[in-house]
Amino acid sequence: MRPLNDWDSWVSSRLDRLSNRGLMRRIRPADRTGPRTVWSEGRDLVNFSSNDYLGLSQHPAVLAGAQRDLGKGAGATASRLMVGTDFDYQALENAVAFFKGTEAALVFGSGYLANIGAIPALVGRDDSVFSDRLNHASIVDGIRLSGARVYRYRHNDTQDLERMLREAGGGGRRLIVTETLFGMDGDLAPLTTIVELKNRYGAALMIDEAHAVGVLGPQGRGVAHLLGVDGDVDVQMGTFSKAFGSYGGYVATKSQWAQLILNSARSFVYTTALPPAVVGGVGAALEVAMAADYLRDRLNELSGMFRDGLAEMGLGSPDSVAQILPVVLGDPAKVLDAGRRLEELGVLAVPVRPPTVPQGGARLRFSVCATHTEQDVAGALDALKTVLSGAGAP
Ligand SMILES: Cc1ncc(COP(=O)(O)O)c(C=O)c1O
């Protein structure tokens, strides 16, 4: 039998390795002090790291929805298949299906759980999944759990996707999966071409609208609706944890597909349902989000201002079209250092390093929210200029 300190030395060597490569993560203490600021390590910081894109996590109607349903109990007490479904849960699923224009919707405990449950419910060992190389970890994990053969096409490269669809041959079913607004790059998937390919090669298409829902498209319905291809998408997945300011995930699809997912997605069947207060908050957030063109306009305006400011500095990505604005510096140590110095200047833009982004792609990821002010954006741009010119060095 191996002695326990073998384990201890393995753990500490793993940690040393992460630390030496500038890849160690830690959870920072950070108290929210308002819709756009956090108090962390002795400083008030303007938060450009949050995904609360519309500021709904603090919206009075959303808080009231959560408070109302808190009276039903602190927890859901079991899986929905064990204790049944509360009326509000069903109302939320009907509302999501209406919002997405699908026959049915199924609510999961989180977006992560939706992806790792829905993908293995739809494909298995004899099937093939075609996945954008920059897809989120929850998609990657869902594919792994399915056991399907995976073809990872170059990011947003529909020629590469088509080549793979052609070369994959005819055995089994085929599923294409892509994010629509990419969470770390802020660019859009070429969904119209992907839909053409899906139809040409007899594949199904699942999209992850985690960062787009609430933000893009009419009433915030997402990129598929923006481009008018939603009718050709088989599964629209999304989360309530970003623009809806709350928690939970969903898939919207045809009734029978939802029925199959309900029966076989392990992350639906074998986990406790969302607490009533979360369901109440999400239901209210959906209503607010659909009517919130003024917040989307504001977000768009502030994101444009930030994007233009970055471009003037020769920074940012020309492909980033929405509220997610990456500044890629490449080296993890450099990004950590820049993040630290930005904090000294009152700005929080958390460094994102591999494996969240590809090797060589470490970056500061700025996410603009509708609750920011013009001064916040101007201040962040000034701080970034100072930091990157080296003048912010202590
Ligand atoms: C593209 C994408 N999909 C899925 C998820 C998971 O969503 P959730 O945070 O609700 O688990 C995220 C969130 O980090 C994401 O960025």
The ligand as an ORCA input file, in Angstrom:
! r2SCAN-3c Opt
* xyz 0 1
  C     -20.884     29.068    -23.112
  C     -21.300     28.611    -21.760
  N     -22.089     27.546    -21.644
  C     -22.504     27.086    -20.452
  C     -22.110     27.706    -19.290
  C     -22.566     27.164    -17.984
  O     -23.605     27.909    -17.464
  P     -23.865     27.976    -15.888
  O     -22.958     29.020    -15.340
  O     -25.306     28.314    -15.767
  O     -23.545     26.620    -15.350
  C     -21.302     28.837    -19.353
  C     -20.946     29.559    -18.111
  O     -19.928     29.676    -17.634
  C     -20.860     29.287    -20.615
  O     -20.045     30.337    -20.709
*
